[in-house]
Amino acid sequence: MQAIKNFIIKNVSKTFLAYMILVYRYNRKYKNILKTLIFSIKALFHFYAPNKKLLKGTQIRKLFSKVKIEINEEDRFVYNIDIFKTIQRDNRIMDNVTVDYSKILNSSLNEMKKINENMKDCDYKNGQRDLLIGIEEYIDRECKEIEKSNINNKEKLIQYLKSIKDKKAIGFEESIQRILFFNQLLWQVGHGLNGLGRLDKILGDKYEQDLKSGKITRQDAKDMIKDFMKIIHQKFWYKSNVLMGDTGQIIILGGKELDGSYFCNDLTYIFIEAMEEVQLPDPKVFLRVTDKVPRDLMELSLRCIKTGIGCPLFSNDDVIIPILIDFGYDKQDAYNYVTAACWEPLMVGKAVEQNNIDSIVYLTPLTEMLEKEDLDKIETYNQFVCKYKEYLKQYIINFVKELNEITWEEAPLLSLLTDDCNEKLMDVAYGGSKYNNYGATSVSLGTVVNSLYNIKKFVFDEKEYSLKDINEIRKNNFENNEELLNKLKQQPIRYGIDNEEIIDLTNEITGFVDEVLDTQKNRLGGKIKFGFSAPTYIIKAGTSPASFDGRKNGEAFGVHISSDKPSVAYTELIQFASKLDYDNHRFNGNVIDFMITPSFIESNFDKMVDFLILSITLGFFQMQMNVTSSDILIKAKANPKEYENLIVRVWGFSAYFNDLPESYKDLLIERALKNEGKSY
Amino acid sequence: MKVRVTNIQRFSLHDGPGIRTTIFLKGCNLKCPWCANPENLDFKKTEYYNETTMEKGCFGYDIEAVDLFEDIIKDKHYYKMNNGGVTFSGGEPLLQIKALEPLLIKLKKENINMCVETALQVSTELVEFASNYIDEFIVDIKILDKKMCKEILNGNIEMYNKNVELLISKEKIETFRIPLVNEYTLKEENIKNILEFLKKYKVRKVEIFKIHNLAESKYKSIGKKMTKFSEVEDKKIKEVYDKIKKLNINVEIIKI
């Protein structure tokens, strides 16, 4: 796969590739050939990317000078992305990142320029200098366009933008405008899947000051936040990565403080209320929780979740922070974690760790082993597992090797906003940031656990089949052998249930991967983390053959940490997940995912809040809920026009149901039916 | 001693206070036409075959009562708030209450809240026995007319009344639960009887719910045909709700 990517990167014109991706994304949204054709012609005339021989910072300056600035007079804030202008890339661009907006609010371009002036002369310094000039010029151009427009509060907006040059941000509204300004720059230079960070914490003081001075009311602040959400949602078709809605625009709220107390403020509540009211699939909200989270905050969160927008997602600081510290992150940084784009913990402002770099597919080495080994010679279950581990080890080593073939495009803007790059005079692409680890995700862990358990039961314990015979049936995709298929599928002891043997087996496999990764380093000198939830449960499954868990060729893998068993109690799933080992390298996003109907939450609201609070103290890692019912999904699939605003949770994001490929719709329906105890 | 169980349902939210684990015991002495758990009617094990999933098996397995403890204790963490715990349901769970004793002793020791969901139409001796261990009874109110209770449910209303008296005197009834069926329980005369009954025995809560047709595939899988009933209108449910509310009783419409 990496070889294909490298081939494309090396041989296809970068500008053409960027142009094609843009047209593809447009068509993905509008699904209309004529419209796409017109768009592609328009794009042809407006498309621009600076000469790639220039320093990257200089390229960005040029890019900013060409960006068409359009002021939407309906909006409260100014936010501009010219989708036809981009940067050429010879390498993979760093994405899945959240910059530290508090640094931006509490600093100015002049301060950044001063730091730059004191650097010794080198390409890094010169690129950064040009980038800073480019940002200044962009501000001037944007101010001119505001001046010409009829937007409300133009003086205020101009003042907000100009103050970026030489002042810290002062007010709440100004701070939001400044965040939007830098956010638009990140999108403009191509850093997709970028998060917004701990906005309740970052903006808390500004909000309190303005509230006290009578400059704004609570309602004003909520209206501003709603406008902020709407504005960053506007071009979500362009911002979306693999699937529509996958933008990585995540707002982190709440969290554990160094003294063990729980942080939240009025803004924490306002953000969730705003989310509940705007009813958009993107941006999304992520709530860090601890055993001290206030009950009313959980109630508000559940009310928001109940609307079906799929968030907030809960992240358990009591479990996560100690693991981050053990891994080697500084305590201060660990307590201030955000996520990369979905749920992968990230040290904000200190790292551009590519936390969604690729997925480990546990099934691949199992299939390889079944193809290559003489199965008659495997006489015991232990031998079988040992053999699997041999292949798994080699698979992981090769996986890391492929990761290390990836070269990164220089990213001066990210380097400007990330600690240690200026001191090291090194771009993040070469390991300039404080932390330089990679983060992998993983799929088919449940498939392998269930497969191993079934092999143990039916081949080695009960001796119903020989390994060779059962493998032949599997290879034939269980054709004409529905009986075995059902037996494997219905075998009740499986991944996601509270069973000691299954939990031990899961920990044994992830522990083994952990050990192998402990011996590996990435090309930037960092480690490789991994998590058990991944976005690729359909994509990677498409090319994976049938497996012993009763899965046929190409059928989807399990979604994150979930159970494929019908009607598994939520407490059972949480008990299972809470007993998994997440330490060492195993913390790169571990989200429990379950389906629940709106009426279930409605009729059991208080008990559901109890359940959430008790689940935190039990020790889950992360949790998200997909609130929908099979009835609604089936109707929405049949009559898309009547359900245009139906939002569902997909992997780590929410999306309009209608925007999803059919395979994702079908999987959601299947899971909803199973959850409701209806047969599928 | 062994008990016959059909299902252990964790994260049960409708069968008593807090978050609970419900143990469904096999066998019932009544024959309510709207029964939603037909697999629990007979005490003897019942084979099933699901045509859609091609799954076949048997409802009911025997297990040492005390061995159920392991499953119940799994969610102990979730029982911490609002008196969560275990509920014995069925079928009629009181029919096997004596066999459950070793388990009840163990649960009592662990301070786990115990509920029974019962129609209470069993011998008073069993009720008396159960009341030594069980913290709260959730008692059905179905058909209160003596003759109709016998004819339709195979019930004994005199015994029921005696048992209710007993448990009320011991302050053990937490909730009365009323299934709403147009053709039976919602008959004018029965509702009148129910209201009189509720006036007499005030408990903390009354739950009303309309019966559903969701058990159809279960009936089919055990070779039985489900009697279908007319849809109970929301208006009708509200009427009953209001009438009970008028008696100053905390009433709740639940979905089962």
Interface residues (C-beta under 8 A of the other chain):
Chain A: E482 N486 Q490 D498 A569 Y570 T571 E572 Q575 S599 S603 N604 K607 D610 F611 I613 L614 T617 L618 S679
Chain B: Q9 R10 F11 L13 H14 G18 I19 N50 T52 T53 M54 E55 K74 D75 H77 Y78 K80 M81 N82 G84 S217 I254 K255
